[in-house]
Amino acid sequence: MFLGTSGVSVSTALKKDIIKIYSDQKLGGKVRKLIFFVLLIAISLSYAKAGTTVKKEFTDAEIQKMTEKWYEKHPNSKPHWLEVGEKEKMQEYLRAFYVTDPPEGTPRATAEFEPMEGVLIRYPFGIPMSLIKELAEDTKLVTIVSSQSQQNTVMSQYTSNSVNTANCEFLIAPTESYWTRDYGPWYAAIDDSDVSIVNFPYNRPRPNDNDIPIRMSEFLNVDLYGMAVVQTGGNYMTDGMGIAASTTIVYTESQQELGISPTEVDQRMLDYLGMSTYHVIEDPNNTYIDHIDCWGKFLDVDKVLLREVPTTHPQYDEIEEVVEYFENQTSSYGTPYEIYRVWTPNNEPFTNSLILNNKVCVPIMGGSNDAAALAVYEAAMPGYEVIGFIGGSEPWESTDALHCRTRGIADREMLYIRHIALLGDQPLGNDYTITAKIVSYGNHQINNDEVKLNYRVNGGDYQSIVMTPEEDGINYTATIPEQTEGSEIAYYITAADDSGRLSNHPYIGAPDPHIFHAGQAFYPNIVVNNDPINVELGLNGTTSQTLQINNSGQLELNYQLSSEVFAFENLEIAVTNSPAGNAYNSNTYTENNWTDVEVTETGLCGQVTLSYNWSTDNYPAEGSLHIESPYGTEVIMGSGMTSGNYENITEMFNGENITGNWKIWIEDTYGDGGHQATNVQLIISKTLDIPEWLSLSQSSGTVQPGSSGDVQINFNSTGLVAGIYEGLITLNCNDPDQAEIEIPVNLTVNGTGITEQVPGKVELVGNYPNPFNPETSIVFSLDKTSNVNFTVYNAAGELVKSSNELKFNSGKNSIKFDASGLNSGVYFYRLSTGRNIVNGKMLLVK
């Protein structure tokens, strides 16, 4: 368990104390408010340095105001939050909840990434028609409507928008809102056979919404179980193998409304859903909703997607604590989780996505971070069709997006494959037996000749083996023959039954197979000097250096190289002070036209810097400072800031044209202002067109184990004026530990027309003797008296000797290397002057 202040900010417990005191009706209203604000101010000051924020507790009047604003835009759906008076209805509402005994057999809650026969939505819609059309393309779409007349209206809309109506079905039932994820049914297979629905008291006293799981059990003709745990679907994710995760609101609300302890909650999650491990985590977002789908998601049994924010974000520490928590947990495969991060600097709801069979529907915002978010899903889920959807008339929000408004329907006749994946390094000298349990939930006949283990070795073609059924007719086995040490074996399992269903394990099959290694995995190991390269040239000068790439690993090293050069000119723009904190409600731009910045210069944008003095009220978490480029890219430069001076830098506008109208404004999420920016200065770094003074002799290459390869780096100052120039060499390779290496390059051009104080050029003769024990001499020549740097690395890339600024005369020279105390093996040495580098290899034999 992950509770209280263990692994989370100390402020968590104090926030709860504030809420407890503020809710204590035994104290007078004025006393409660006084204590509340004293504690709030104290905590704000105590944690300002750490960026911790305090979750605001709203008054009834404030909630009423929020609710009225909501209904202006959403007349057909209740809001996510509790309306005024709803809290008082919870006990009466809970008394009407029908509790049943747990299933007699063993339940297994199904995961979102398992086979789905359909998806549940509600009309009036909270999702765009483009998403509805995609959902119905090849999956059953069940739409909740209130009447036959409404069904006819929806069908007419579907027809006019080219929705595949052949896949459309309707559930006629009253509802209060469109959050089908939150109040919709949860599915569990009992004894790996019958798919059933588990109902729970929805944490909003909305009986029609809460009855939807009952209606769906009748609609699907499946068993129904009632579990007395106050829950919500947006705060629940499972891996389908007995592990689930939620935020602590499940404990808090179940304790408050049902009087049950966290231990009792855990027991009921086990009894009704089969959850043997329940990760209950403090909400790192610190929002009113406390839903896990606002910041995290199981993508597979051993894959977790978690949001990522800049270090300036008020919840950065809390989010990173959750990442660290999952990094230290074990998946149902017995391995660490693969953690994927999606960049959400503006609180984009990218984790609030829907996995529906081989599709992933992702909420996007039409901003500059959308493409990167989709790319993360594609990298994490190869083989899936990843599709982004703009919110439309009901825009996505950071606390409510696509996942909240849809609910998958588990396939009642699922062809289920249960298998503990073989991963990591496996022992040598034996065959590898793969075992899987294969069950048809629809009692269909398994086609034994189509139950296959498909495997490949070191990226070769897949081979298929028909798996042998055991006597129980459920478990199947097959054996991958013994492989040579270091081999990479990728595999997946396929099965079919006489209903026409095909299943894979993992779900997507060949595009993303399970992978293990025979013995210790073999990898290339790149050894390269990635220290900054500093070169000085006169006007119209040229020179070159050698970059040596060594491979001390056991597999072939493949690399790609690229170079780029940079030059910037800073445009410093003074900005007027924002309106006073009491002069606006929610947005300084829409209310006071603060502020437009017109840029007439032309060129492409580099980084943008905004410096300012920030003053705020007792609720710093509500305030944020925004900037938008002429291109329309919006970036939150700072949010949740306490009073003080700030300098925020972003590279999100890189490559955009700087010409046009830039917008800067302040937002208040609640709508009562309270924040001001003064002494504001905007610095836009404009990129300059300059000659390509940096080039490489080759863009790719291969280095065999124990060998090295040279790449020539060329410098040419022709066309440059005197000054300092920056460049970058990027090396990408198949070393899993160093897949990308960046080497900064700095060129100083002086105005004399000649290179000043250029060190001598070093040429390597070799080392003698070689092999050696324990001494050898490295022989080299210089064309002029120079200082020489001498370093030696072992085969693992570790530095074993370094001597800098050794002065030698022109001509032939030598350096003696004593290897006493070192182990036998290959060693690499490097000689460098400020002008060039040479490398060699020597063998110590004892």
C-alpha positions in Angstrom: 0.0 0.0 0.0 1.0 3.6 -0.5 -0.8 5.6 2.1 -0.6 8.7 4.3 2.7 10.6 4.0 4.8 7.6 3.0 6.6 8.6 -0.2 4.5 11.7 -0.7 4.7 15.3 0.3 4.3 16.0 4.1 1.7 18.6 3.1 -0.8 15.8 2.4 -1.5 15.1 6.1 -1.7 18.8 6.8 -4.2 19.4 4.0 -6.4 16.7 5.5 -6.2 18.4 8.9 -7.4 21.7 7.3 -10.4 20.0 5.7 -11.2 18.2 9.0 -11.1 21.4 11.0 -13.0 23.4 8.4 -15.7 20.7 8.4 -16.1 20.5 12.2 -19.6 21.9 12.8 -18.9 22.0 16.6 -16.8 25.1 16.0 -18.4 28.4 15.2 -18.3 29.5 11.6 -16.0 32.5 12.3 -13.6 30.3 14.4 -13.5 27.7 11.7 -12.7 30.2 9.0 -10.0 31.9 11.2 -8.3 28.5 11.9 -8.6 27.5 8.3 -7.0 30.7 6.9 -4.2 30.7 9.5 -3.3 27.1 8.7 -3.6 27.7 5.0 -1.2 30.7 5.1 1.2 28.8 7.3 1.3 25.8 5.0 1.6 28.0 1.9 4.6 29.8 3.4 6.2 26.6 4.6 5.9 24.8 1.3 6.3 27.7 -1.1 10.0 26.8 -1.7 9.1 23.2 -2.6 6.3 24.3 -4.9 3.6 22.4 -2.9 0.1 23.6 -3.3 -3.0 23.4 -1.1 -6.2 22.1 -2.6 -9.0 24.7 -2.2 -12.2 23.8 -0.3 -15.1 25.7 -1.9 -18.0 27.2 0.0 -21.6 26.4 -1.0 -21.8 29.8 -2.7 -18.7 29.1 -4.7 -19.9 25.7 -5.7 -23.2 27.1 -6.8 -21.5 29.7 -8.9 -19.4 27.0 -10.6 -22.5 24.8 -11.1 -24.4 27.6 -12.8 -21.6 28.2 -15.2 -21.5 24.5 -15.9 -25.1 24.3 -16.8 -24.8 27.3 -19.2 -22.6 25.1 -21.3 -23.8 21.6 -20.4 -27.6 21.7 -19.9 -27.9 18.0 -20.3 -25.4 16.6 -17.9 -24.6 17.1 -14.2 -21.1 18.3 -13.4 -18.3 16.1 -12.2 -18.3 17.6 -8.8 -20.9 17.3 -6.1 -23.6 20.0 -6.4 -24.8 21.9 -3.4 -27.0 19.6 -1.3 -25.8 16.4 -2.9 -23.4 15.5 -0.1 -26.3 15.5 2.3 -28.1 12.9 0.0 -25.3 10.4 0.1 -26.5 8.4 3.1 -30.1 8.0 1.8 -28.7 7.2 -1.6 -26.3 4.6 -0.2 -29.1 2.9 1.8 -30.8 2.1 -1.5 -27.7 0.4 -3.0 -28.2 -3.3 -3.4 -25.4 -5.3 -1.9 -24.8 -9.0 -2.8 -22.5 -11.7 -1.6 -19.3 -11.9 -3.5 -19.0 -14.5 -6.3 -18.7 -18.1 -5.1 -15.8 -18.7 -7.5 -12.6 -16.8 -8.1 -13.2 -13.5 -9.9 -10.7 -11.9 -12.4 -11.4 -8.3 -13.3 -10.8 -7.7 -17.0 -8.3 -5.1 -18.2 -9.0 -2.3 -20.6 -6.5 -3.7 -23.1 -8.3 -7.1 -23.3 -10.8 -8.0 -26.0 -13.9 -5.8 -26.0 -17.2 -6.5 -27.7 -18.3 -2.9 -27.6 -18.2 0.5 -25.9 -20.8 2.4 -23.9 -21.6 6.1 -24.4 -24.5 8.3 -23.4 -26.8 10.7 -25.3 -26.9 13.8 -25.1 -23.2 13.3 -26.0 -20.1 14.4 -24.3 -17.9 13.3 -27.1 -17.5 14.5 -30.7 -19.2 12.7 -33.6 -15.7 12.0 -35.2 -15.0 9.8 -32.2 -18.4 8.1 -32.3 -17.9 7.3 -35.9 -14.5 5.7 -35.2 -15.8 3.7 -32.2 -18.6 2.2 -34.3 -16.4 1.4 -37.3 -15.7 -2.2 -36.3 -17.0 -2.5 -32.7 -20.5 -2.5 -31.2 -21.5 0.9 -30.0 -24.1 1.0 -27.2 -25.7 4.4 -26.7 -27.7 5.1 -23.5 -30.9 7.1 -24.4 -33.9 8.0 -22.3 -36.7 7.0 -24.7 -37.5 5.4 -28.0 -38.0 9.0 -29.4 -34.5 9.9 -28.3 -33.2 6.7 -29.9 -34.8 7.7 -33.2 -33.1 11.2 -32.9 -29.7 9.6 -32.3 -30.1 7.1 -35.1 -30.9 10.0 -37.5 -27.8 11.8 -36.4 -25.7 8.7 -36.8 -27.0 8.1 -40.3 -26.4 11.7 -41.4 -22.8 11.6 -40.1 -22.1 8.2 -41.8 -21.7 6.3 -38.5 -21.8 2.5 -39.1 -25.3 1.9 -37.8 -25.0 -1.8 -38.3 -22.9 -1.8 -35.1 -25.2 0.5 -33.2 -27.4 -0.7 -30.3 -29.3 1.3 -27.7 -29.9 1.0 -24.0 -33.1 2.9 -23.0 -32.5 4.2 -19.4 -32.6 7.5 -17.6 -29.3 9.1 -16.7 -28.1 12.3 -15.0 -24.7 12.7 -16.8 -22.5 11.5 -19.5 -19.7 10.1 -17.4 -20.2 6.4 -18.4 -16.6 5.6 -17.3 -17.3 6.7 -13.7 -20.7 5.1 -13.2 -20.6 2.3 -15.8 -20.2 -1.4 -15.0 -17.0 -3.1 -14.1 -16.5 -6.6 -15.6 -15.0 -9.7 -14.0 -14.8 -13.3 -15.2 -15.7 -15.8 -12.5 -13.5 -18.9 -12.5 -12.1 -17.8 -15.9 -15.5 -18.6 -17.4 -18.6 -16.4 -17.1 -18.2 -12.6 -17.6 -20.2 -10.8 -14.9 -20.8 -7.2 -13.9 -19.7 -5.8 -10.5 -21.7 -2.8 -9.4 -20.6 -0.3 -6.7 -22.0 2.8 -5.1 -21.0 5.6 -7.5 -19.5 8.5 -5.5 -22.2 10.9 -6.6 -25.8 10.5 -5.3 -27.3 10.1 -8.7 -29.5 7.0 -8.7 -30.1 6.8 -12.4 -26.4 6.9 -13.2 -25.7 4.4 -10.4 -28.3 2.0 -11.9 -26.6 1.8 -15.3 -24.6 -1.4 -14.3 -27.9 -3.0 -13.3 -29.4 -2.0 -16.6 -26.4 -3.3 -18.5 -26.5 -6.7 -16.7 -30.0 -7.1 -18.0 -29.1 -5.8 -21.4 -26.1 -8.2 -21.7 -27.9 -11.0 -19.7 -25.0 -11.5 -17.3 -24.8 -12.0 -13.5 -24.6 -8.9 -11.3 -22.7 -8.5 -8.0 -23.1 -5.5 -5.7 -19.9 -4.4 -3.9 -20.2 -1.9 -1.1 -17.1 0.2 -1.8 -17.7 3.9 -2.8 -15.9 4.0 -6.2 -15.7 5.6 -9.6 -14.4 4.2 -12.9 -12.1 7.1 -13.6 -10.2 6.1 -10.4 -9.7 2.5 -11.2 -7.3 0.7 -13.5 -6.3 -3.0 -13.5 -3.8 -5.2 -15.3 -6.3 -8.1 -15.6 -4.1 -10.4 -13.5 -4.9 -9.3 -10.0 -3.3 -5.9 -9.7 -5.2 -2.6 -9.5 -4.5 1.0 -8.7 -6.6 3.9 -7.4 -6.1 7.2 -5.5 -6.8 7.4 -1.8 -10.2 8.9 -2.4 -11.5 5.3 -2.5 -10.4 4.9 1.1 -11.5 8.4 2.2 -15.0 8.2 0.8 -15.6 4.6 1.8 -14.6 5.5 5.3 -16.8 8.6 5.4 -19.9 7.2 3.8 -19.8 3.5 4.7 -17.6 3.4 7.8 -15.3 0.8 6.4 -11.5 0.8 6.8 -8.9 0.6 4.1 -8.3 -3.0 5.1 -12.0 -3.7 4.5 -11.9 -1.9 1.1 -8.9 -4.1 0.1 -10.7 -7.3 1.1 -13.8 -6.4 -0.9 -11.7 -5.6 -4.0 -10.2 -9.0 -3.6 -13.5 -10.8 -3.0 -15.5 -9.2 -5.8 -12.7 -8.4 -8.4 -9.8 -10.7 -7.5 -7.4 -7.9 -6.6 -4.6 -9.5 -4.7 -2.5 -6.3 -4.9 -4.1 -2.9 -4.7 -1.9 0.2 -5.2 -3.7 3.1 -3.4 -1.8 6.3 -4.1 -2.2 9.9 -3.0 -3.5 12.0 -6.0 -0.3 13.8 -7.3 -2.4 16.3 -9.4 -4.0 17.7 -6.2 -7.3 18.4 -8.0 -10.9 18.1 -6.8 -11.5 14.9 -8.9 -8.8 12.6 -7.5 -9.0 10.3 -10.5 -6.1 8.1 -11.5 -6.9 8.4 -15.3 -6.0 12.1 -15.0 -2.3 11.2 -14.6 -1.7 7.4 -15.2 -2.8 4.4 -17.2 -2.0 0.6 -17.5 -1.1 0.1 -21.2 -0.4 -3.6 -20.7 0.4 -6.0 -17.8 3.9 -4.5 -17.4 3.5 -1.1 -19.0 2.4 2.1 -17.2 1.9 5.5 -18.7 2.4 8.5 -16.4 2.2 12.2 -17.1 5.3 14.4 -17.0 5.5 18.1 -16.2 8.2 20.8 -16.1 10.2 21.3 -12.9 8.4 24.7 -12.6 5.0 22.9 -12.3 3.5 23.1 -8.8 2.9 19.3 -8.7 6.3 18.3 -10.2 7.5 16.7 -6.9 4.3 14.8 -6.3 4.2 13.5 -9.8 7.8 12.3 -9.7 7.1 10.6 -6.4 4.4 8.5 -8.1 6.8 7.7 -10.9 9.4 6.5 -8.4 6.8 4.5 -6.6 5.8 2.6 -9.8 9.5 2.2 -10.7 9.9 0.2 -7.5 6.9 -2.1 -8.0 6.7 -5.5 -9.6 4.3 -6.3 -12.4 2.3 -9.6 -12.6 5.1 -11.0 -14.8 7.4 -10.6 -11.8 9.4 -7.9 -13.6 9.7 -4.1 -13.1 7.2 -2.0 -14.9 8.1 -0.3 -18.2 7.4 3.4 -17.4 6.4 5.7 -20.3 6.1 9.4 -19.8 3.8 11.8 -21.7 4.6 15.5 -21.7 1.7 17.6 -20.2 3.2 21.0 -19.4 -0.2 22.7 -19.9 -2.1 20.0 -17.9 -3.1 18.3 -21.2 -5.3 15.2 -20.5 -3.2 12.8 -22.6 -3.4 9.9 -20.2 -7.2 10.1 -20.3 -7.4 7.8 -23.4 -9.4 4.8 -24.4 -7.9 1.5 -25.5 -10.5 -0.4 -27.6 -9.1 -3.6 -29.0 -6.3 -2.6 -31.5 -7.1 1.1 -31.3 -6.0 3.8 -28.9 -8.2 6.9 -28.9 -6.3 9.8 -27.4 -7.7 13.2 -26.4 -5.6 16.0 -28.1 -5.9 19.8 -27.7 -4.8 21.1 -31.0 -1.6 22.3 -29.5 2.1 21.8 -30.0 2.3 18.9 -27.6 -0.2 16.7 -29.4 2.2 15.1 -31.8 4.7 14.1 -29.1 1.9 12.6 -27.0 0.7 10.4 -29.9 4.3 9.4 -30.6 4.6 8.2 -27.0 1.6 5.9 -27.4 3.0 4.6 -30.7 6.3 3.8 -29.1 4.7 2.2 -26.1 2.1 0.2 -28.1 3.5 -0.8 -31.5 1.0 -2.4 -33.8 -1.9 -0.4 -32.4 -3.7 2.3 -34.4 -3.2 5.5 -32.3 -5.7 8.2 -33.2 -6.1 11.7 -31.7 -9.4 13.4 -31.2 -10.2 17.1 -30.5 -12.9 17.6 -27.9 -15.3 19.5 -30.1 -18.3 21.2 -28.6 -17.5 19.6 -25.2 -13.8 20.4 -24.9 -11.5 18.0 -23.1 -10.3 19.2 -19.7 -7.4 18.3 -17.5 -9.7 16.5 -15.1 -12.2 15.1 -17.7 -11.6 13.9 -21.2 -12.2 11.0 -23.6 -11.7 8.1 -21.1 -14.1 9.6 -18.6 -16.9 9.7 -21.2 -16.6 6.2 -22.7 -16.6 2.7 -21.2 -15.5 -0.5 -22.9 -17.7 -3.6 -22.7 -15.7 -6.8 -22.0 -16.2 -9.6 -24.6 -18.6 -12.0 -22.9 -17.3 -14.8 -25.2 -13.7 -13.8 -24.9 -11.0 -16.3 -26.0 -8.8 -15.7 -23.0 -5.1 -16.5 -22.9 -3.4 -16.4 -19.5 0.4 -16.6 -19.6 3.2 -15.4 -17.3 5.7 -14.0 -19.9 9.2 -15.2 -20.0 11.3 -12.0 -19.9 14.8 -10.8 -19.2 17.9 -13.1 -19.0 17.1 -16.8 -18.8 19.5 -19.7 -17.9 21.7 -21.3 -20.6 22.0 -24.9 -21.4 18.3 -25.9 -21.6 15.2 -25.6 -23.7 12.6 -22.9 -22.9 9.1 -24.2 -22.1 6.2 -21.9 -22.7 2.9 -22.6 -20.9 -0.4 -20.9 -21.4 -4.0 -21.4 -20.1 -6.5 -20.9 -22.9 -10.2 -20.7 -22.2 -13.3 -19.7 -24.2 -15.6 -17.7 -22.0 -18.4 -18.5 -24.6 -17.7 -22.3 -24.2 -16.6 -22.5 -27.8 -14.4 -25.3 -29.0 -10.7 -24.4 -29.1 -9.1 -25.3 -32.4 -6.0 -27.1 -31.1 -4.1 -27.1 -34.3 -4.3 -23.3 -34.3 -2.9 -22.8 -30.8 0.6 -21.9 -31.6 3.8 -20.6 -30.1 5.5 -18.2 -32.6 9.1 -17.3 -32.0 12.1 -15.8 -33.7 15.8 -15.5 -32.8 17.9 -12.4 -33.1 15.3 -10.7 -35.4 15.0 -13.5 -37.9 11.8 -14.9 -39.3 9.1 -16.2 -37.0 8.8 -20.0 -36.6 5.5 -21.6 -35.4 5.1 -24.6 -33.1 1.7 -26.1 -32.4 1.3 -26.1 -28.6 0.4 -29.4 -27.0 -2.8 -29.5 -24.8 -2.4 -31.1 -21.4 -4.9 -33.6 -19.9 -7.1 -30.8 -18.5 -7.7 -29.5 -22.0 -7.0 -26.0 -20.8 -3.3 -25.7 -20.4 -1.0 -25.8 -23.4 2.8 -26.1 -23.7 5.5 -25.7 -26.3 9.2 -25.6 -26.2 11.7 -23.2 -27.8 15.0 -25.1 -28.3 18.2 -24.2 -26.6 19.9 -21.1 -28.1 23.4 -19.8 -28.1 24.5 -17.4 -25.4 23.3 -13.8 -25.9 20.6 -14.7 -28.4 17.4 -12.6 -28.3 14.3 -14.6 -28.4 11.0 -12.9 -29.2 7.7 -14.8 -29.0 3.9 -14.5 -28.9 1.1 -17.0 -28.5 -1.9 -17.3 -30.9 -5.2 -19.2 -30.4 -8.5 -19.6 -32.3 -11.9 -21.2 -31.5 -14.8 -22.3 -33.6 -16.6 -18.9 -33.1 -14.0 -17.3 -35.4 -12.3 -15.5 -32.5 -8.5 -15.1 -32.8 -6.5 -14.1 -29.7 -2.8 -13.3 -29.1 -0.7 -13.0 -26.1 0.4 -10.2 -25.7 -2.9 -8.8 -27.2 -1.3 -7.2 -30.3 0.9 -10.2 -31.1 3.9 -10.0 -33.5 4.4 -6.2 -33.5 5.2 -6.2 -29.7 6.2 -9.7 -28.6 7.6 -10.9 -25.3 11.4 -10.9 -25.4 14.0 -12.8 -23.4 17.7 -13.6 -23.8 19.6 -16.9 -23.6 22.0 -16.3 -20.7 23.3 -12.8 -20.3 22.1 -10.5 -23.1 24.8 -9.3 -25.5 24.9 -5.7 -26.4 27.2 -3.3 -28.1 28.9 -0.8 -25.7 30.0 2.5 -27.2 33.0 4.3 -25.9 33.3 7.9 -27.2 34.6 11.1 -25.8 31.6 13.4 -25.6 33.4 16.3 -23.9 32.7 19.6 -25.6 35.0 20.2 -28.7 36.5 23.7 -28.7 38.1 24.9 -31.9 39.6 28.3 -32.8 40.0 29.5 -36.4 40.8 32.7 -38.1 38.7 34.2 -40.8 38.2 31.9 -43.9 40.1 29.1 -42.1 39.7 25.3 -42.1 40.7 22.5 -39.8 39.6 19.0 -38.8 39.6 16.7 -35.8 39.1 12.9 -35.4 36.3 11.4 -33.4 37.0 7.8 -32.5 34.1 5.5 -31.8 35.0 2.4 -29.8 32.9 -0.7 -29.2 33.8 -2.6 -26.1 30.6 -4.7 -26.1 29.8 -8.1 -27.5 27.6 -7.2 -30.5 28.1 -5.1 -33.6 27.7 -1.4 -33.0 25.6 0.5 -35.6 25.6 4.3 -35.4 24.2 7.3 -37.2 25.7 10.8 -37.0 24.3 14.3 -37.7 25.5 17.8 -37.0 23.8 21.2 -36.7 24.9 24.7 -36.0 23.2 27.5 -34.1 23.4 31.3 -34.0 20.9 33.5 -32.1 20.0 37.1 -31.7 18.0 38.1 -28.6 15.1 40.4 -29.0 14.3 42.1 -25.7 10.8 43.3 -25.3 9.4 45.2 -22.3 5.8 44.3 -21.4 3.3 46.4 -19.4 2.3 45.3 -16.0 -0.8 43.1 -15.9 -4.0 44.4 -14.3 -4.1 44.3 -10.5 -5.2 41.1 -9.0 -8.6 42.5 -8.1 -9.3 43.9 -11.5 -10.4 40.7 -13.3 -12.0 37.4 -12.7 -10.7 34.5 -14.8 -8.7 35.8 -17.8 -6.8 39.1 -18.2 -6.8 38.9 -22.0 -10.5 38.4 -22.5 -11.5 40.8 -19.7 -8.8 43.5 -19.9 -7.0 42.8 -23.2 -3.7 42.2 -21.4 -1.7 41.9 -23.5 -0.5 41.9 -27.2 3.1 42.1 -28.2 3.7 42.9 -31.9 6.9 41.6 -33.4 7.9 43.0 -36.8 11.3 41.2 -37.1 11.5 38.2 -39.3 13.2 34.9 -38.6 12.6 31.6 -36.8 12.2 31.3 -33.1 14.7 29.6 -30.7 13.9 29.7 -27.0 11.6 32.2 -25.4 12.3 33.7 -21.9 9.7 35.4 -19.7 10.9 37.1 -16.5 8.5 38.8 -14.1 7.6 39.6 -10.5 4.6 37.6 -9.4 2.2 38.4 -6.7 -0.7 36.2 -5.7 -3.4 35.6 -3.1 -3.9 32.7 -0.7 -4.7 30.3 -3.6 -1.5 30.3 -5.8 -2.6 27.0 -7.3 -5.3 28.8 -9.2 -3.0 31.2 -11.1 -1.1 30.6 -14.3 0.8 32.8 -16.8 0.3 32.0 -20.5 1.9 33.0 -23.8 0.8 32.2 -27.3 2.8 32.6 -30.5 1.5 34.1 -33.8 1.3 30.5 -35.0 -1.2 29.7 -32.2 1.0 27.5 -30.0 0.1 28.1 -26.4 2.5 27.5 -23.4 1.9 27.9 -19.7 5.1 29.7 -18.7 4.3 29.3 -15.0 1.5 28.0 -12.7 0.8 27.7 -9.0 3.5 30.2 -8.2 3.8 31.9 -4.8 4.8 35.5 -4.7 8.3 36.2 -6.0 10.6 36.8 -9.0 10.6 34.3 -11.8 12.3 33.5 -15.1 10.7 30.8 -17.2 12.2 29.5 -20.4 10.5 27.4 -23.1 11.7 25.8 -26.3 8.1 24.9 -27.4 8.1 27.6 -30.1 11.3 26.4 -31.7 11.2 26.7 -35.5 8.1 29.0 -35.7 8.3 32.3 -37.4 8.5 35.1 -34.8 6.7 37.7 -36.9 3.2 38.7 -35.8 1.1 39.1 -32.6 2.3 37.4 -29.4 -0.3 37.1 -26.6 0.4 37.1 -22.9 -2.2 36.7 -20.2 -3.0 35.4 -16.7 -5.7 32.8 -16.0 -7.4 32.0 -12.7 -9.0 28.5 -12.7 -11.6 29.3 -10.1 -12.6 32.7 -11.5 -11.8 35.2 -8.7 -8.5 36.7 -9.9 -5.9 37.5 -7.3 -2.6 37.3 -9.3 -0.5 40.0 -11.0 2.7 40.1 -13.1 4.9 43.2 -13.0 8.3 44.1 -14.3 7.7 41.8 -17.2 10.3 41.3 -19.9 10.0 39.0 -22.9 13.1 37.8 -24.7 12.7 36.0 -28.0 15.8 34.3 -29.3 15.8 34.7 -33.1 17.8 32.1 -35.1 20.2 33.5 -37.6 21.1 32.0 -41.0 24.8 31.2 -41.1 27.1 29.0 -43.2 27.3 25.3 -42.3 30.7 25.6 -40.7 30.5 22.1 -39.1 30.4 18.8 -41.2 31.2 15.1 -40.8 33.1 12.8 -43.1 30.3 10.2 -42.8 26.7 9.9 -41.5 26.7 6.3 -40.4 28.9 3.4 -39.7 29.5 0.0 -38.1 32.0 -1.0 -35.4 32.7 -4.7 -34.6 33.1 -5.8 -31.0 36.5 -4.9 -29.6 37.2 -2.5 -32.5 37.1 1.2 -33.2 36.2 3.5 -36.1 37.2 7.1 -37.0 35.0 9.9 -38.1 36.5 13.2 -39.3 35.0 16.4 -38.0 35.5 19.3 -40.4 35.4 23.0 -39.5 35.2 25.9 -42.0 35.0 29.5 -41.0 34.5 30.8 -44.5 31.7 33.4 -44.6 31.7 33.8 -40.8 32.4 37.0 -38.9 34.5 37.1 -35.8 32.6 35.6 -32.8 31.7 32.5 -31.0 29.5 29.9 -32.7 27.7 26.8 -31.2 27.1 23.5 -32.8 26.0 20.0 -31.9 27.0 16.5 -33.1 24.3 13.9 -32.3 25.3 10.2 -32.3 22.5 7.6 -32.3 23.3 3.9 -31.9 22.1 0.5 -30.9 23.8 0.6 -27.5 20.6 0.4 -25.2 22.4 2.2 -22.4 23.6 5.1 -24.6 21.2 5.2 -27.5 21.8 8.9 -28.1 25.0 10.9 -27.3 25.3 14.6 -27.9 28.7 16.3 -28.3 28.7 20.1 -28.0 30.9 22.0 -30.4 32.1 25.5 -29.9 33.9 27.5 -32.7 35.7 30.7 -32.0 36.5 32.8 -35.0 39.0 35.6 -34.5 39.4 38.5 -36.8 43.0 38.1 -37.8 42.5 35.9 -40.8 44.8 33.3 -39.3 44.5 30.7 -36.6 46.0 31.9 -33.4 47.9 29.8 -30.9 46.9 26.5 -32.6 48.4 23.5 -30.8 50.5 21.1 -32.8 49.1 18.2 -34.7 49.7 14.8 -33.2 50.3 11.6 -35.2 50.2 8.2 -33.6 53.0 5.7 -34.4 51.8 2.9 -32.0 52.6 1.3 -28.7 55.5 -1.1 -28.2 55.4 -3.9 -27.2 51.9 -4.9 -27.9 50.7 -7.3 -26.3 52.5 -6.1 -23.2 53.1 -6.9 -19.5 53.1 -4.8 -17.5 54.6 -1.8 -19.4 54.4 -0.4 -22.9 55.4 2.8 -24.6 53.0 4.9 -26.7 55.0 6.5 -29.5 53.7 9.6 -31.3 55.0 12.7 -33.2 54.2 16.4 -33.1 54.7 19.0 -35.8 55.4 21.7 -33.1 55.9 21.9 -29.4 52.5 21.4 -27.7 50.8 20.2 -24.6 49.3 16.7 -24.9 46.5 15.0 -22.9 46.8 11.3 -22.3 43.9 9.0 -21.2 43.4 5.2 -21.0 40.0 3.4 -20.8 39.3 -0.3 -20.2 37.0 -2.4 -22.4 34.0 -1.3 -20.2 34.7 2.3 -21.1 36.0 3.1 -17.6 38.8 5.6 -17.2 41.9 4.0 -15.7 44.5 6.7 -16.3 44.5 10.4 -17.1 47.4 12.8 -17.5 46.7 16.3 -18.8 48.9 19.1 -20.2 52.0 17.1 -20.7 54.4 19.2 -22.6 56.4 17.7 -25.5 58.7 19.1 -28.2 58.2 18.7 -31.9 59.2 15.4 -33.5 58.9 11.9 -32.1 57.9 11.4 -28.4 56.7 8.6 -26.2 54.7 8.1 -23.0 55.3 5.0 -20.8 52.2 3.3 -19.5 52.5 1.0 -16.5 49.6 -1.5 -16.2 50.6 -3.0 -12.8 47.5 -3.8 -10.8 45.2 -4.0 -13.9 43.5 -7.1 -15.2 44.4 -8.7 -18.6 42.3 -7.4 -21.5 41.9 -4.8 -24.2 42.6 -1.2 -23.3 42.0 2.0 -25.4 44.2 5.0 -25.2 43.8 8.6 -26.5 46.2 11.4 -27.2 44.9 14.8 -27.8 46.0 18.4 -28.3 43.6 21.3 -28.6 43.7 20.6 -32.4 43.1 16.9 -32.9 42.7 13.5 -31.2 44.2 10.1 -32.0 43.3 6.8 -30.5 44.8 3.4 -30.2 44.2 -0.1 -28.8 46.6 -2.3 -26.8 46.4 -5.7 -25.2 47.6 -6.5 -21.7 48.4 -10.2 -21.2 49.4 -11.5 -17.8 
